Amino acid sequence: MKILVAVDGSDISVRAAKHANALAKSLAKPAKIFLVAVDAAPFPGVVSKIGKDAMDRIHAENHERMLAPARKALARSKADVRELAVVGEPAEAILAAGGSNRVDIVVMGSHGRGSVKGILLGSVSSKVIAQTDIPVTIVR
């Protein structure tokens, strides 16, 4: 089974990674877990102002900040854990990663770092659910 976990460094995304690991442990065959971290594309003109190298460093730092907590949570996992660092619109990038890796399920938090307290389901989660045929598990 291939499991995609959307991570953003938040506590909820770490819980999603742990849930994916528990799911992987319950399977008879070893699973693959894809940790997907999506950094938003910069506003138009930003790259020309600060330079491509600086923008690449910023994306790398942001991806590391997003992936590190989930990587730590899955350090002892018996699953084959792979990391995908993507730049783009989060829901679109998650859907594209799921499709290109032919995942069987998407696991993600109900809301991430960008959400407002009190919202039950974040906009990225809602978009992913609405636009995919892949089963989605939302972790709260």
C-alpha positions in Angstrom: 0.0 0.0 0.0 1.2 3.5 -0.8 0.2 6.2 1.7 0.6 9.9 1.1 0.8 12.2 4.1 0.6 15.9 3.7 2.9 17.6 6.3 3.4 21.3 7.1 5.3 21.0 10.4 2.2 21.4 12.6 1.2 19.1 15.4 -1.8 17.9 13.4 0.4 16.9 10.5 2.6 15.0 12.9 -0.5 13.2 14.2 -1.4 12.4 10.5 2.1 10.9 10.0 1.7 8.8 13.1 -1.7 7.7 12.0 -0.3 6.7 8.6 2.5 4.7 10.4 -0.1 2.9 12.5 -2.0 2.0 9.3 1.2 0.8 7.7 1.9 -1.4 10.7 -1.5 -3.1 10.4 -0.8 -4.3 6.9 0.5 -7.7 6.0 2.9 -6.3 3.3 5.3 -3.4 3.9 3.9 0.0 3.0 5.4 3.1 1.4 4.7 6.4 3.1 5.2 9.5 1.0 5.7 12.7 3.2 4.7 15.6 1.0 5.7 19.2 2.1 4.4 22.0 -0.1 5.8 25.5 0.1 3.8 28.2 -1.6 5.2 29.7 -4.7 6.4 33.3 -4.1 4.5 36.3 -5.3 5.3 37.5 -8.8 8.5 39.6 -8.8 10.0 38.2 -5.6 12.5 35.9 -7.4 13.7 38.8 -9.5 14.3 40.9 -6.4 16.1 38.4 -4.2 17.5 36.0 -6.8 16.9 32.4 -7.6 19.5 31.1 -5.3 18.0 33.0 -2.3 14.6 31.7 -3.2 15.8 28.1 -3.5 17.4 28.5 0.0 14.1 29.8 1.4 12.2 26.9 -0.1 14.8 24.4 1.3 14.5 25.9 4.8 10.7 25.9 4.7 10.6 22.2 3.4 13.0 21.2 6.2 10.9 22.9 8.8 7.8 21.1 7.5 9.4 17.6 7.1 11.6 17.4 10.2 8.8 16.8 12.8 7.2 14.0 10.7 10.6 12.5 9.9 11.3 12.4 13.6 7.9 10.8 14.3 8.5 8.1 11.7 12.2 7.5 12.6 11.5 3.9 13.8 8.9 3.1 11.1 9.3 -0.2 9.3 7.6 1.4 6.3 9.6 2.7 3.3 9.4 6.5 4.0 10.1 8.9 1.2 10.0 12.7 1.2 8.7 14.9 -1.5 9.4 18.7 -1.3 7.2 20.6 -3.7 6.7 24.3 -4.5 3.2 25.3 -5.6 -0.4 25.6 -4.4 -0.8 23.1 -1.6 -4.0 21.2 -2.7 -2.9 21.0 -6.3 0.5 19.8 -5.3 -0.9 17.1 -2.9 -3.3 15.9 -5.6 -0.5 15.8 -8.2 1.9 13.9 -5.9 -0.9 11.4 -5.1 -1.6 10.8 -8.7 2.0 10.6 -9.9 2.9 8.1 -7.1 -0.3 6.2 -7.5 -1.1 6.3 -3.8 -3.9 4.2 -2.3 -4.8 6.7 0.4 -4.1 10.3 1.4 -3.8 11.1 5.2 -3.7 14.7 6.2 -4.6 17.0 9.1 -7.9 18.7 9.4 -6.2 22.0 9.3 -2.6 23.2 9.3 -0.5 26.2 10.1 -2.5 28.6 8.0 -5.9 27.8 9.5 -7.9 30.0 11.8 -8.8 28.5 15.2 -12.3 27.1 15.2 -12.5 26.0 11.6 -13.3 22.3 11.5 -11.9 21.5 8.1 -9.2 23.7 6.5 -9.3 24.9 2.9 -6.5 22.6 1.7 -8.2 19.5 3.2 -11.6 20.6 1.7 -10.0 21.0 -1.8 -8.2 17.7 -1.7 -11.4 15.9 -0.6 -13.5 17.6 -3.3 -11.0 17.0 -6.2 -9.8 13.4 -5.8 -11.1 9.9 -6.2 -8.4 8.6 -3.8 -9.7 7.8 -0.3 -8.7 10.6 2.2 -8.4 10.2 5.9 -8.6 13.4 7.9 -6.8 13.5 11.3 -7.8 15.9 14.0 
